[in-house]
């Protein structure tokens, strides 16, 4: 009995430790990226280049962990047809999401960007209805209306709005919504399920290629002209390592708990980012209208998550292993790695 209690206590401790690690890494990565992109000390205002570096770093590390060191295993079932028709579109949308989301931080505050991201379920639902993956109902229409109203109120309360930043952020939201739709199609219609590490192993190289082409034409000439190739390699390496560590933390949380836990932790993380950004960055000025609107939006997001998870629990067999989760359930992973 004593041994069983000790094992239970150890498991509980590890679970909470993984959740706290995820919240810390996710929040820290957002602040780290903002600092790298906007800090005059680092002098690296190139969101496309930073995102490309993340994807190359992730591709190399995934290859080392799975093929060279063989610490982790890649889920089987990937075929050339599935890769071309599903993984490449996912990788392209992932690249778009990361690029536009990082670019938004050059124009708007971290807190306001986080508030705009709350509109994500609305974009996913609308695209899901158009793709035949979702069914319009009065309940979902009410939830979408609550989220939209909350984001509108939060935006109304923003003291200094850069519409360029808003456009970039909303473009990132659309890209992320499309990515989730493609992932849902991959799971529902093709039956392939991947854990987050397997997903990054397949998607990262594709995303890196999609980012490399626009980087060559859009940012490389600027970097050549301004002579900013003398950036601090240690800082950018640590930044890329933190991004990969965030993916690992999501894998650990999902493996030891459930998709519900990672979504709840994601909501907690969102509030941590919004509140702490007001203390860390001079461009963040929160108002009561901001916070009131964001609270309404988060309430709608919580209702949406509850609705989706009930559907997933009804659809997924309880005998399935926790490590192999539907891609849509792990959507928080890329939501955090893009910022």
C-alpha positions in Angstrom: 0.0 0.0 0.0 2.8 2.4 0.9 4.6 1.7 -2.3 1.5 2.2 -4.3 0.9 5.6 -2.6 4.4 6.6 -3.3 4.1 5.7 -6.9 0.8 7.6 -7.1 2.3 10.7 -5.4 5.3 10.5 -7.8 3.0 10.3 -10.8 1.0 13.3 -9.6 4.1 15.3 -9.0 5.4 14.5 -12.5 2.1 15.4 -14.1 1.9 18.8 -12.4 5.6 19.4 -13.1 5.0 18.7 -16.8 2.0 21.1 -16.9 4.0 23.9 -15.2 6.9 23.2 -17.5 4.6 23.6 -20.5 3.1 26.8 -19.2 6.5 28.3 -18.4 8.1 27.3 -21.8 5.1 28.4 -23.8 4.9 31.8 -22.1 8.6 32.2 -22.1 8.9 31.4 -25.8 6.4 34.2 -26.6 8.4 36.7 -24.6 11.7 35.4 -26.0 10.5 35.8 -29.6 9.2 39.3 -29.0 12.5 40.3 -27.4 14.6 38.8 -30.3 12.4 40.5 -32.9 12.0 43.9 -31.3 15.0 44.4 -29.1 17.7 46.8 -30.4 20.3 44.8 -28.5 19.7 41.7 -30.7 19.0 43.6 -33.9 17.1 40.8 -35.6 13.8 42.2 -36.9 13.3 39.3 -39.3 10.3 37.2 -38.4 10.6 35.1 -41.5 14.3 34.3 -40.9 13.6 33.5 -37.2 10.8 31.1 -38.1 12.9 29.5 -40.8 15.7 29.0 -38.2 13.2 27.3 -35.9 12.0 24.9 -38.5 15.5 24.0 -39.6 16.6 23.5 -36.0 13.5 21.3 -35.3 14.1 19.2 -38.5 17.7 18.5 -37.5 16.9 17.7 -33.9 13.9 15.4 -34.8 16.2 13.5 -37.2 18.9 13.2 -34.6 16.5 12.0 -31.9 14.6 9.5 -34.0 17.1 8.2 -36.6 20.5 8.7 -35.1 20.1 8.4 -31.4 16.8 6.5 -31.7 15.5 7.9 -28.4 12.1 8.4 -29.8 10.0 6.4 -32.4 8.1 7.8 -35.4 4.6 6.5 -35.8 4.2 4.2 -38.7 1.6 4.6 -41.5 3.0 7.5 -43.5 2.8 7.0 -47.3 3.9 9.2 -50.2 0.3 9.9 -51.1 -0.6 11.0 -47.6 2.6 13.1 -47.4 1.8 14.9 -50.7 -1.9 15.4 -50.2 -1.9 16.1 -46.4 1.5 16.8 -44.9 2.7 19.3 -47.5 -0.5 21.4 -47.1 -0.2 21.2 -43.3 3.5 22.2 -43.6 2.6 25.1 -45.9 -0.1 26.4 -43.6 2.2 25.9 -40.6 4.8 28.0 -42.3 2.3 30.7 -43.1 1.0 30.7 -39.5 4.5 31.0 -37.9 5.6 33.7 -40.4 2.6 36.0 -40.1 2.2 35.4 -36.3 5.8 36.4 -35.7 5.6 39.4 -38.0 2.6 40.7 -36.0 4.8 41.2 -33.0 6.7 43.9 -34.8 3.5 46.0 -34.9 1.3 45.1 -31.9 1.8 44.2 -28.3 2.1 40.6 -27.1 -1.1 41.0 -25.0 -3.2 42.3 -27.9 -1.9 39.6 -30.2 -2.9 37.0 -27.7 -6.4 38.5 -27.5 -6.8 38.4 -31.2 -5.8 34.7 -31.2 -9.0 34.0 -29.2 -10.9 34.3 -32.5 -9.2 31.0 -33.7 -12.2 28.7 -32.9 -14.5 30.9 -35.0 -12.1 30.6 -38.0 -11.7 26.9 -37.5 -15.5 26.3 -37.2 -16.4 28.4 -40.3 -13.8 26.6 -42.4 -14.9 23.3 -40.9 -18.5 24.0 -42.0 -17.3 24.9 -45.5 -15.2 21.7 -45.7 -18.1 19.5 -44.4 -16.3 18.6 -41.1 -18.6 20.7 -38.9 -22.3 21.0 -38.7 -23.9 24.4 -38.0 -26.1 24.4 -34.9 -27.7 27.0 -32.6 -25.3 26.1 -29.8 -22.2 26.5 -31.9 -23.6 29.7 -33.4 -24.0 31.1 -29.9 -20.5 30.0 -28.8 -19.0 31.6 -32.0 -21.0 34.8 -31.3 -19.7 35.0 -27.7 -16.1 34.6 -28.8 -16.4 37.2 -31.6 -18.1 39.7 -29.3 -15.4 39.2 -26.7 -12.6 39.8 -29.2 -14.4 42.9 -30.6 -14.7 44.3 -27.1 -11.0 43.6 -26.3 -10.0 45.3 -29.6 -12.2 48.3 -28.8 -10.4 48.6 -25.5 -6.9 48.7 -27.2 -5.4 52.1 -26.8 -3.0 52.0 -29.8 -4.1 49.7 -32.7 -1.7 49.1 -35.6 -4.0 47.8 -38.4 -1.0 46.3 -40.2 -0.2 44.2 -37.1 -3.9 43.2 -36.9 -3.9 42.1 -40.5 -0.7 40.0 -40.0 -2.2 38.4 -36.8 -5.5 37.6 -38.4 -3.6 36.1 -41.4 -1.8 33.9 -39.0 -5.1 32.9 -37.5 -6.5 31.9 -40.9 -3.4 30.0 -41.6 -3.6 28.1 -38.3 -7.3 27.4 -38.9 -6.5 25.9 -42.4 -3.8 23.9 -40.8 -6.2 22.4 -38.3 -8.7 21.7 -41.0 -6.1 19.8 -43.0 -5.1 17.9 -39.9 -8.7 17.0 -39.2 -9.0 15.7 -42.7 -5.9 13.7 -42.2 -7.4 12.0 -39.1 -11.0 11.6 -40.1 -10.7 10.7 -43.8 -7.3 9.0 -43.9 -7.2 7.6 -40.4 -3.6 8.6 -39.6 -2.7 9.7 -36.0 0.6 11.1 -35.0 2.1 12.2 -31.7 3.6 15.7 -31.6 7.2 14.5 -32.2 6.1 12.5 -35.3 4.2 15.5 -36.5 7.2 17.8 -36.2 9.4 15.1 -37.9 7.3 15.2 -41.0 6.1 18.8 -41.0 9.2 20.7 -40.1 11.3 20.0 -43.2 8.3 20.9 -45.4 7.7 24.1 -43.5 11.3 25.0 -43.7 11.3 24.7 -47.5 8.1 26.8 -47.7 9.8 29.5 -45.6 13.1 29.4 -47.4 11.7 30.5 -50.8 10.0 33.8 -49.5 13.0 34.4 -47.2 15.4 34.5 -50.2 13.3 37.1 -51.9 11.9 39.2 -49.0 14.4 39.2 -46.1 17.8 38.0 -47.4 18.3 41.2 -49.6 17.5 43.3 -46.5 19.9 41.4 -44.3 22.7 41.7 -47.0 22.0 45.4 -47.4 22.0 46.2 -43.7 24.8 43.9 -42.8 22.8 42.1 -40.0 24.4 38.7 -40.6 26.5 39.4 -37.5 23.6 38.4 -35.2 24.3 36.7 -31.9 24.3 33.0 -32.7 24.0 31.9 -29.1 20.8 33.8 -28.5 19.2 32.5 -31.7 20.3 28.9 -30.9 18.8 29.2 -27.4 15.6 30.6 -28.9 15.3 27.6 -31.3 16.1 25.2 -28.5 13.3 26.6 -26.4 10.9 26.2 -29.3 11.8 22.5 -29.6 11.7 22.1 -25.8 8.1 23.5 -25.9 7.1 20.7 -28.4 8.6 18.1 -26.1 6.7 19.5 -23.1 3.4 19.3 -25.0 4.3 15.6 -25.8 4.9 14.9 -22.1 1.7 16.6 -21.0 -0.5 14.7 -23.5 1.3 11.4 -22.8 0.7 11.7 -19.0 -2.7 13.4 -19.0 -5.2 14.1 -21.8 -6.1 16.6 -24.5 -8.4 18.3 -22.0 -5.5 19.0 -19.7 -3.4 20.6 -22.5 -6.3 22.8 -23.5 -7.0 24.0 -20.0 -3.3 24.6 -19.5 -3.4 26.6 -22.7 -6.1 28.9 -21.4 -4.1 29.4 -18.2 -1.0 30.2 -20.3 -3.0 32.8 -22.3 -3.8 34.7 -19.2 -0.3 34.4 -17.9 1.0 35.9 -21.2 -1.5 38.7 -21.2 -0.9 39.8 -17.6 2.9 39.4 -17.6 3.4 41.2 -20.9 2.0 44.3 -19.3 4.9 44.1 -16.8 7.7 43.1 -19.3 7.0 45.3 -22.3 6.6 49.0 -22.6 4.2 48.7 -25.6 1.6 46.8 -23.6 -1.0 49.0 -21.9 -4.0 46.9 -20.6 -7.4 48.5 -20.0 -10.4 47.2 -18.2 -12.2 47.0 -21.5 -9.3 44.9 -22.8 -9.5 42.4 -19.9 -13.4 42.3 -19.9 -13.6 41.5 -23.6 -10.8 38.9 -23.4 -12.6 37.3 -20.4 -15.7 37.0 -22.5 -13.8 35.5 -25.4 -12.0 33.0 -23.2 -15.3 31.9 -21.8 -16.5 31.2 -25.3 -13.2 29.4 -26.1 -13.7 27.2 -23.0 -17.2 26.3 -24.1 -15.9 25.5 -27.6 -13.1 23.2 -26.1 -15.6 21.4 -24.0 -17.9 20.8 -27.0 -15.0 19.5 -29.1 -13.6 17.3 -26.4 -17.0 15.7 -25.7 -17.2 14.8 -29.4 -13.7 13.4 -29.4 -14.4 11.4 -26.3 -17.5 9.9 -27.9 -15.6 9.1 -31.2 -12.3 7.8 -29.8 -12.2 4.2 -28.3 -11.1 4.1 -24.6 -8.7 1.3 -25.6 -6.6 3.6 -27.8 -3.1 4.5 -26.3 -2.8 8.0 -24.9 0.4 8.7 -26.7 -1.2 8.5 -30.1 -3.8 11.3 -30.0 -5.8 12.9 -32.8 -3.9 15.7 -34.4 -6.7 18.1 -33.6 -6.4 17.3 -29.9 -2.8 18.4 -30.0 -3.5 21.7 -31.8 -2.0 23.6 -28.9 1.4 22.5 -29.9 1.8 24.5 -33.0 -0.3 27.3 -31.5 2.6 28.0 -29.1 5.6 27.2 -31.3 4.6 29.9 -33.8 5.1 32.8 -31.3 
